[in-house]
Amino acid sequence: MTWSRPWSLATALRSLFRALKREKLIFRDPARTVSRTTAVVLPRPLADDMLRGILDPLPHARDRLSFVLAAVYALSTHDQRHLLLDDLDHSRATLLVRRTGEPVHTVYLDELTYRLARQWVAERLRRRPATTSPYLLVTAHTATDDTQPPVSIQAINKPLRAHGHQAGRLRVDRILNEAQHTDDPLHLIRLFGLPPPHRHEVHTRRAPAP
């Protein structure tokens, strides 16, 4: 099965990612102090000025963070719901993504995303100082619920949809865009921490070369 050409023109985000690749824009490496035996693969984030027009209409720090986590790091709503506050490492600007049955995926945050994460954590503390929820993302309901549930999918999707965005589509667009620019499926696996079903998908569904 192959993808038809229309999906490659569906959103402006893809064009922005392509433009960044052509210009070879380089951002500060937030993992430069991390000692690893293999190269750290970092996503290519959008520049601040490119994102400003998209992020400014989103009124809350949590929604802006959710947008970038989906559009740049391809985190699903399920991933975002279960992010833990303690897994945001401020000293290394990293965020751990824990998925059932999968290795822990480390996200290396670019400067913009880390700034948004800090803004949200500050707002979270200011608005919900007494919450004991272990989750990074909270709402008025989950912050005060003694059972400590994660936020609902709707809590992530509804604010984005109000401004014409869909978290799931942003994620898929990001993965497909990256797949168009690499012949190495392992690059996609490392970059996004893809689980097995998606590993097969991105390997077999790349659009044919023109």
MIDOSE-1310 file (N, C-alpha, C; in nm, 2 decimals, decimal comma, always signed):
residues 210
mtws	+0,08/-0,12/+0,00/+0,00/+0,00/+0,00/+0,09/+0,12/+0,00; +0,05/+0,22/-0,08/+0,13/+0,35/-0,09/+0,04/+0,46/-0,06; +0,09/+0,58/-0,02/+0,02/+0,70/+0,00/+0,01/+0,78/-0,12; -0,11/+0,84/-0,15/-0,13/+0,92/-0,26/-0,07/+1,06/-0,24
rpws	-0,05/+1,14/-0,34/+0,02/+1,26/-0,33/-0,06/+1,37/-0,25; -0,19/+1,37/-0,25/-0,26/+1,48/-0,18/-0,22/+1,50/-0,03; -0,19/+1,38/+0,04/-0,15/+1,40/+0,18/-0,03/+1,48/+0,20; +0,06/+1,49/+0,09/+0,19/+1,56/+0,11/+0,16/+1,71/+0,10
lata	+0,04/+1,76/+0,06/+0,01/+1,90/+0,05/-0,09/+1,94/+0,15; -0,13/+1,85/+0,24/-0,25/+1,87/+0,33/-0,23/+1,98/+0,43; -0,11/+2,00/+0,48/-0,10/+2,11/+0,59/+0,02/+2,19/+0,56; +0,02/+2,31/+0,62/+0,13/+2,40/+0,60/+0,25/+2,36/+0,69
lrsl	+0,23/+2,28/+0,79/+0,34/+2,23/+0,87/+0,44/+2,15/+0,79; +0,39/+2,07/+0,70/+0,49/+1,99/+0,62/+0,58/+2,08/+0,54; +0,52/+2,19/+0,48/+0,61/+2,28/+0,41/+0,71/+2,35/+0,50; +0,67/+2,38/+0,62/+0,76/+2,44/+0,71/+0,88/+2,35/+0,74
fral	+0,85/+2,22/+0,77/+0,95/+2,13/+0,80/+1,05/+2,11/+0,68; +0,99/+2,11/+0,56/+1,08/+2,10/+0,44/+1,17/+2,22/+0,42; +1,11/+2,34/+0,45/+1,19/+2,46/+0,44/+1,31/+2,46/+0,54; +1,28/+2,41/+0,66/+1,39/+2,40/+0,76/+1,50/+2,30/+0,71
krek	+1,46/+2,19/+0,65/+1,56/+2,10/+0,61/+1,64/+2,16/+0,49; +1,58/+2,23/+0,40/+1,65/+2,29/+0,29/+1,75/+2,39/+0,35; +1,71/+2,47/+0,45/+1,80/+2,58/+0,50/+1,90/+2,52/+0,60; +1,88/+2,39/+0,64/+1,97/+2,33/+0,73/+1,99/+2,41/+0,86
lifr	+1,87/+2,46/+0,91/+1,88/+2,53/+1,04/+1,92/+2,45/+1,15; +2,01/+2,50/+1,24/+2,06/+2,42/+1,35/+2,03/+2,49/+1,48; +1,98/+2,41/+1,57/+1,94/+2,46/+1,71/+2,04/+2,41/+1,81; +2,04/+2,48/+1,93/+2,12/+2,43/+2,04/+2,09/+2,28/+2,07
dpar	+2,19/+2,20/+2,08/+2,18/+2,06/+2,11/+2,15/+2,05/+2,26; +2,03/+2,02/+2,31/+2,00/+2,01/+2,45/+2,06/+1,88/+2,51; +2,11/+1,79/+2,43/+2,17/+1,67/+2,48/+2,33/+1,67/+2,47; +2,38/+1,79/+2,46/+2,53/+1,80/+2,44/+2,60/+1,75/+2,56
tvsr	+2,54/+1,76/+2,68/+2,61/+1,71/+2,80/+2,58/+1,57/+2,84; +2,50/+1,50/+2,75/+2,46/+1,36/+2,78/+2,57/+1,27/+2,72; +2,62/+1,18/+2,80/+2,71/+1,08/+2,76/+2,64/+0,95/+2,71; +2,66/+0,92/+2,58/+2,59/+0,81/+2,52/+2,68/+0,73/+2,43
ttav	+2,66/+0,60/+2,41/+2,74/+0,52/+2,33/+2,70/+0,53/+2,18; +2,58/+0,58/+2,16/+2,53/+0,60/+2,02/+2,49/+0,74/+2,00; +2,48/+0,79/+1,88/+2,45/+0,93/+1,85/+2,30/+0,95/+1,89; +2,28/+1,07/+1,95/+2,15/+1,11/+1,99/+2,08/+1,17/+1,87
vlpr	+1,96/+1,12/+1,84/+1,89/+1,17/+1,72/+1,79/+1,27/+1,77; +1,80/+1,40/+1,72/+1,71/+1,50/+1,76/+1,62/+1,54/+1,65; +1,49/+1,57/+1,68/+1,40/+1,62/+1,58/+1,44/+1,76/+1,54; +1,40/+1,80/+1,42/+1,43/+1,93/+1,37/+1,31/+2,02/+1,40
plad	+1,32/+2,11/+1,50/+1,21/+2,19/+1,54/+1,18/+2,31/+1,45; +1,06/+2,36/+1,46/+1,03/+2,48/+1,39/+1,09/+2,60/+1,46; +1,13/+2,70/+1,39/+1,18/+2,82/+1,44/+1,08/+2,90/+1,52; +1,12/+2,98/+1,62/+1,02/+3,05/+1,70/+0,93/+3,14/+1,62
dmlr	+0,98/+3,21/+1,52/+0,90/+3,30/+1,44/+0,80/+3,23/+1,36; +0,84/+3,11/+1,31/+0,74/+3,03/+1,23/+0,63/+2,98/+1,31; +0,65/+2,95/+1,44/+0,55/+2,89/+1,53/+0,47/+3,00/+1,59; +0,52/+3,12/+1,60/+0,45/+3,23/+1,68/+0,30/+3,25/+1,63
gild	+0,28/+3,25/+1,50/+0,15/+3,27/+1,45/+0,06/+3,16/+1,48; +0,11/+3,04/+1,50/+0,03/+2,92/+1,54/+0,00/+2,92/+1,69; +0,11/+2,95/+1,76/+0,09/+2,93/+1,91/+0,02/+3,05/+1,98; +0,04/+3,17/+1,93/-0,02/+3,28/+1,99/-0,17/+3,27/+2,02
plph	-0,25/+3,22/+1,92/-0,39/+3,21/+1,95/-0,43/+3,11/+2,06; -0,34/+3,02/+2,09/-0,37/+2,92/+2,20/-0,35/+2,99/+2,33; -0,45/+3,01/+2,41/-0,45/+3,10/+2,53/-0,37/+3,04/+2,65; -0,36/+2,91/+2,65/-0,30/+2,84/+2,77/-0,17/+2,77/+2,74
ardr	-0,08/+2,78/+2,84/+0,05/+2,72/+2,82/+0,04/+2,57/+2,80; -0,05/+2,51/+2,86/-0,07/+2,36/+2,85/-0,10/+2,33/+2,70; -0,19/+2,41/+2,64/-0,23/+2,38/+2,50/-0,11/+2,41/+2,40; -0,03/+2,51/+2,43/+0,08/+2,54/+2,34/+0,18/+2,42/+2,35
lsfv	+0,20/+2,37/+2,47/+0,30/+2,26/+2,49/+0,25/+2,14/+2,42; +0,12/+2,11/+2,43/+0,06/+1,99/+2,37/+0,07/+2,00/+2,22; +0,05/+2,12/+2,16/+0,07/+2,14/+2,02/+0,21/+2,10/+1,97; +0,31/+2,16/+2,04/+0,45/+2,13/+2,00/+0,49/+1,99/+2,02
laav	+0,44/+1,93/+2,13/+0,48/+1,79/+2,15/+0,42/+1,70/+2,04; +0,31/+1,73/+1,99/+0,25/+1,66/+1,88/+0,32/+1,69/+1,74; +0,33/+1,82/+1,72/+0,38/+1,87/+1,58/+0,53/+1,85/+1,56; +0,61/+1,85/+1,67/+0,75/+1,84/+1,65/+0,80/+1,71/+1,70
yals	+0,75/+1,65/+1,81/+0,80/+1,53/+1,86/+0,71/+1,41/+1,84; +0,60/+1,43/+1,77/+0,50/+1,33/+1,73/+0,45/+1,25/+1,85; +0,43/+1,31/+1,96/+0,37/+1,24/+2,08/+0,22/+1,24/+2,06; +0,17/+1,12/+2,08/+0,02/+1,10/+2,07/-0,05/+1,16/+2,19
thdq	-0,18/+1,17/+2,19/-0,25/+1,21/+2,30/-0,24/+1,11/+2,42; -0,23/+0,98/+2,38/-0,20/+0,88/+2,49/-0,07/+0,91/+2,56; +0,04/+0,93/+2,48/+0,17/+0,97/+2,53/+0,16/+1,09/+2,62; +0,09/+1,19/+2,58/+0,09/+1,32/+2,65/+0,01/+1,30/+2,78
rhll	-0,10/+1,22/+2,78/-0,18/+1,20/+2,90/-0,10/+1,14/+3,01; +0,00/+1,06/+2,98/+0,07/+0,98/+3,08/+0,21/+1,03/+3,11; +0,24/+1,15/+3,06/+0,37/+1,21/+3,09/+0,37/+1,24/+3,24; +0,49/+1,21/+3,30/+0,50/+1,23/+3,45/+0,58/+1,36/+3,47
lddl	+0,53/+1,44/+3,57/+0,60/+1,56/+3,61/+0,75/+1,53/+3,64; +0,77/+1,43/+3,72/+0,91/+1,40/+3,76/+1,00/+1,35/+3,64; +0,94/+1,32/+3,53/+1,02/+1,28/+3,41/+1,06/+1,39/+3,32; +1,03/+1,52/+3,36/+1,08/+1,63/+3,30/+1,21/+1,67/+3,37
dhsr	+1,32/+1,65/+3,30/+1,45/+1,67/+3,36/+1,50/+1,81/+3,32; +1,50/+1,91/+3,42/+1,53/+2,04/+3,39/+1,68/+2,06/+3,37; +1,77/+1,98/+3,43/+1,91/+1,99/+3,41/+1,96/+1,95/+3,27; +1,88/+1,86/+3,21/+1,92/+1,81/+3,07/+1,82/+1,85/+2,96
atll	+1,71/+1,91/+3,00/+1,61/+1,95/+2,91/+1,56/+1,83/+2,83; +1,52/+1,72/+2,91/+1,47/+1,60/+2,85/+1,34/+1,57/+2,91; +1,26/+1,48/+2,84/+1,13/+1,44/+2,89/+1,12/+1,29/+2,85; +1,09/+1,21/+2,95/+1,08/+1,06/+2,93/+0,93/+1,03/+2,89
vrrt	+0,92/+0,94/+2,79/+0,79/+0,90/+2,75/+0,78/+0,75/+2,78; +0,69/+0,71/+2,87/+0,67/+0,57/+2,91/+0,55/+0,51/+2,84; +0,58/+0,40/+2,77/+0,47/+0,33/+2,70/+0,47/+0,18/+2,75; +0,36/+0,13/+2,77/+0,34/-0,01/+2,82/+0,40/-0,10/+2,72
gepv	+0,50/-0,19/+2,77/+0,56/-0,29/+2,69/+0,67/-0,24/+2,60; +0,70/-0,11/+2,61/+0,80/-0,06/+2,52/+0,91/+0,01/+2,60; +1,04/+0,02/+2,55/+1,14/+0,09/+2,62/+1,11/+0,23/+2,64; +1,16/+0,29/+2,75/+1,13/+0,43/+2,77/+1,20/+0,51/+2,66
htvy	+1,12/+0,61/+2,61/+1,17/+0,69/+2,50/+1,21/+0,83/+2,56; +1,33/+0,87/+2,53/+1,38/+1,00/+2,58/+1,36/+1,10/+2,47; +1,29/+1,21/+2,51/+1,27/+1,32/+2,42/+1,37/+1,43/+2,46; +1,45/+1,48/+2,36/+1,55/+1,58/+2,39/+1,48/+1,71/+2,34
ldel	+1,45/+1,80/+2,43/+1,37/+1,92/+2,40/+1,45/+2,03/+2,34; +1,41/+2,09/+2,24/+1,47/+2,21/+2,18/+1,44/+2,33/+2,27; +1,50/+2,44/+2,25/+1,49/+2,56/+2,34/+1,34/+2,60/+2,35; +1,27/+2,61/+2,24/+1,13/+2,66/+2,24/+1,04/+2,56/+2,32
tyrl	+1,06/+2,43/+2,30/+0,97/+2,34/+2,37/+1,00/+2,34/+2,52; +1,13/+2,34/+2,55/+1,16/+2,35/+2,69/+1,11/+2,47/+2,76; +1,11/+2,58/+2,69/+1,06/+2,71/+2,74/+0,91/+2,69/+2,77; +0,84/+2,63/+2,67/+0,70/+2,61/+2,69/+0,67/+2,51/+2,81
arqw	+0,75/+2,41/+2,82/+0,74/+2,32/+2,94/+0,76/+2,39/+3,07; +0,86/+2,48/+3,08/+0,88/+2,56/+3,20/+0,76/+2,65/+3,23; +0,71/+2,71/+3,12/+0,59/+2,80/+3,14/+0,47/+2,72/+3,20; +0,45/+2,60/+3,14/+0,34/+2,53/+3,19/+0,36/+2,48/+3,33
vaer	+0,48/+2,43/+3,37/+0,50/+2,39/+3,50/+0,48/+2,50/+3,60; +0,53/+2,62/+3,56/+0,50/+2,74/+3,65/+0,36/+2,77/+3,67; +0,28/+2,76/+3,55/+0,14/+2,79/+3,56/+0,07/+2,68/+3,64; +0,11/+2,55/+3,62/+0,05/+2,44/+3,70/+0,07/+2,46/+3,85
lrrr	+0,19/+2,50/+3,89/+0,22/+2,53/+4,03/+0,14/+2,64/+4,08; +0,12/+2,75/+4,00/+0,05/+2,87/+4,05/-0,10/+2,84/+4,06; -0,15/+2,77/+3,97/-0,30/+2,74/+3,97/-0,34/+2,62/+4,05; -0,25/+2,52/+4,06/-0,29/+2,40/+4,14/-0,17/+2,37/+4,24
patt	-0,15/+2,46/+4,33/-0,03/+2,44/+4,42/-0,05/+2,32/+4,51; -0,17/+2,28/+4,54/-0,19/+2,17/+4,63/-0,21/+2,03/+4,57; -0,20/+2,03/+4,43/-0,23/+1,90/+4,37/-0,12/+1,80/+4,40; -0,16/+1,67/+4,41/-0,06/+1,56/+4,42/-0,06/+1,48/+4,30
spyl	-0,12/+1,52/+4,19/-0,12/+1,44/+4,07/+0,03/+1,42/+4,02; +0,06/+1,30/+3,98/+0,20/+1,28/+3,93/+0,22/+1,32/+3,79; +0,11/+1,36/+3,72/+0,11/+1,38/+3,58/+0,16/+1,52/+3,54; +0,23/+1,53/+3,43/+0,27/+1,67/+3,39/+0,15/+1,75/+3,35
lvta	+0,06/+1,70/+3,27/-0,06/+1,77/+3,23/-0,17/+1,74/+3,33; -0,23/+1,85/+3,38/-0,35/+1,84/+3,47/-0,45/+1,94/+3,42; -0,58/+1,91/+3,47/-0,69/+2,00/+3,45/-0,74/+2,03/+3,59; -0,84/+2,12/+3,59/-0,90/+2,16/+3,72/-0,96/+2,03/+3,79
htat	-1,01/+1,94/+3,71/-1,07/+1,82/+3,76/-0,96/+1,72/+3,81; -0,87/+1,69/+3,72/-0,77/+1,58/+3,76/-0,68/+1,63/+3,87; -0,65/+1,76/+3,88/-0,56/+1,81/+3,98/-0,62/+1,80/+4,12; -0,75/+1,79/+4,13/-0,82/+1,77/+4,27/-0,88/+1,64/+4,29
ddtq	-0,87/+1,55/+4,20/-0,92/+1,41/+4,21/-0,83/+1,33/+4,29; -0,88/+1,27/+4,40/-0,79/+1,19/+4,49/-0,75/+1,06/+4,42; -0,81/+1,02/+4,32/-0,77/+0,90/+4,25/-0,66/+0,92/+4,15; -0,62/+1,05/+4,13/-0,51/+1,09/+4,05/-0,52/+1,04/+3,91
ppvs	-0,63/+1,06/+3,83/-0,63/+1,01/+3,70/-0,55/+1,10/+3,60; -0,52/+1,05/+3,49/-0,46/+1,14/+3,38/-0,56/+1,22/+3,32; -0,52/+1,33/+3,25/-0,62/+1,41/+3,18/-0,69/+1,32/+3,07; -0,81/+1,36/+3,03/-0,87/+1,29/+2,92/-0,82/+1,33/+2,78
iqai	-0,84/+1,24/+2,69/-0,80/+1,28/+2,55/-0,87/+1,41/+2,51; -1,00/+1,42/+2,55/-1,07/+1,54/+2,51/-1,01/+1,67/+2,57; -0,95/+1,66/+2,68/-0,89/+1,78/+2,74/-0,77/+1,83/+2,66; -0,71/+1,74/+2,59/-0,60/+1,78/+2,50/-0,65/+1,82/+2,37
nkpl	-0,75/+1,75/+2,31/-0,79/+1,77/+2,18/-0,88/+1,89/+2,16; -0,97/+1,92/+2,26/-1,07/+2,02/+2,24/-1,01/+2,16/+2,23; -0,92/+2,20/+2,31/-0,86/+2,34/+2,29/-0,79/+2,35/+2,15; -0,72/+2,24/+2,11/-0,65/+2,25/+1,98/-0,75/+2,26/+1,86
rahg	-0,86/+2,18/+1,87/-0,96/+2,18/+1,77/-1,03/+2,31/+1,76; -1,04/+2,38/+1,87/-1,11/+2,51/+1,87/-1,03/+2,61/+1,78; -0,90/+2,58/+1,75/-0,82/+2,67/+1,67/-0,78/+2,60/+1,54; -0,85/+2,49/+1,50/-0,83/+2,43/+1,38/-0,72/+2,32/+1,37
hqag	-0,68/+2,27/+1,49/-0,57/+2,17/+1,49/-0,62/+2,04/+1,55; -0,56/+1,93/+1,50/-0,59/+1,80/+1,56/-0,46/+1,73/+1,60; -0,45/+1,70/+1,73/-0,33/+1,64/+1,78/-0,29/+1,52/+1,70; -0,38/+1,43/+1,67/-0,35/+1,31/+1,60/-0,30/+1,34/+1,46
rlrv	-0,36/+1,43/+1,39/-0,32/+1,47/+1,26/-0,18/+1,53/+1,26; -0,15/+1,62/+1,36/-0,02/+1,68/+1,37/+0,09/+1,57/+1,38; +0,06/+1,47/+1,47/+0,15/+1,36/+1,49/+0,18/+1,28/+1,36; +0,07/+1,25/+1,29/+0,09/+1,17/+1,17/+0,16/+1,25/+1,06
dril	+0,13/+1,38/+1,05/+0,19/+1,46/+0,95/+0,34/+1,47/+0,98; +0,38/+1,48/+1,11/+0,52/+1,49/+1,15/+0,60/+1,36/+1,11; +0,54/+1,25/+1,14/+0,60/+1,12/+1,11/+0,62/+1,10/+0,96; +0,51/+1,13/+0,88/+0,51/+1,11/+0,74/+0,61/+1,21/+0,67
neaq	+0,61/+1,33/+0,72/+0,71/+1,42/+0,67/+0,85/+1,38/+0,68; +0,88/+1,33/+0,80/+1,02/+1,28/+0,83/+1,05/+1,16/+0,74; +0,95/+1,07/+0,72/+0,96/+0,95/+0,64/+0,99/+0,99/+0,49; +0,95/+1,10/+0,45/+0,97/+1,15/+0,31/+1,12/+1,19/+0,29
htdd	+1,19/+1,21/+0,40/+1,32/+1,27/+0,39/+1,43/+1,17/+0,44; +1,40/+1,04/+0,46/+1,50/+0,95/+0,50/+1,46/+0,81/+0,44; +1,57/+0,74/+0,40/+1,55/+0,60/+0,36/+1,58/+0,50/+0,47; +1,60/+0,55/+0,59/+1,64/+0,47/+0,70/+1,52/+0,46/+0,80
plhl	+1,45/+0,35/+0,80/+1,34/+0,34/+0,90/+1,39/+0,34/+1,05; +1,51/+0,30/+1,07/+1,57/+0,30/+1,21/+1,58/+0,44/+1,26; +1,60/+0,54/+1,16/+1,60/+0,68/+1,20/+1,47/+0,72/+1,26; +1,36/+0,68/+1,20/+1,23/+0,71/+1,25/+1,20/+0,65/+1,38
irlf	+1,24/+0,52/+1,40/+1,22/+0,45/+1,52/+1,29/+0,52/+1,64; +1,42/+0,56/+1,61/+1,50/+0,63/+1,72/+1,44/+0,77/+1,75; +1,41/+0,84/+1,64/+1,36/+0,98/+1,66/+1,23/+0,99/+1,73; +1,14/+0,90/+1,70/+1,01/+0,91/+1,76/+0,97/+0,80/+1,86
glpp	+1,07/+0,70/+1,88/+1,04/+0,59/+1,97/+0,92/+0,52/+1,93; +0,90/+0,49/+1,80/+0,78/+0,43/+1,75/+0,77/+0,29/+1,80; +0,64/+0,25/+1,83/+0,62/+0,11/+1,87/+0,61/+0,02/+1,75; +0,62/-0,11/+1,77/+0,63/-0,20/+1,65/+0,53/-0,18/+1,54
phrh	+0,40/-0,16/+1,56/+0,30/-0,15/+1,45/+0,34/-0,03/+1,36; +0,39/+0,08/+1,42/+0,42/+0,20/+1,34/+0,55/+0,18/+1,27; +0,64/+0,10/+1,33/+0,77/+0,07/+1,26/+0,74/+0,01/+1,12; +0,65/-0,09/+1,12/+0,62/-0,15/+0,99/+0,55/-0,05/+0,90
evht	+0,46/+0,03/+0,96/+0,39/+0,12/+0,87/+0,48/+0,22/+0,80; +0,57/+0,29/+0,87/+0,65/+0,39/+0,81/+0,75/+0,33/+0,71; +0,78/+0,20/+0,73/+0,87/+0,14/+0,63/+0,80/+0,10/+0,50; +0,67/+0,07/+0,51/+0,60/+0,02/+0,39/+0,51/+0,12/+0,32
rrap	+0,49/+0,23/+0,40/+0,39/+0,33/+0,34/+0,45/+0,46/+0,29; +0,58/+0,46/+0,27/+0,65/+0,58/+0,22/+0,60/+0,60/+0,08; +0,57/+0,72/+0,04/+0,52/+0,75/-0,09/+0,63/+0,72/-0,19; +0,60/+0,67/-0,31/+0,70/+0,64/-0,41/+0,77/+0,77/-0,46
ap	+0,89/+0,75/-0,50/+0,96/+0,87/-0,55/+0,90/+0,91/-0,69; +0,90/+1,04/-0,72/+0,84/+1,08/-0,84/+0,92/+1,04/-0,96
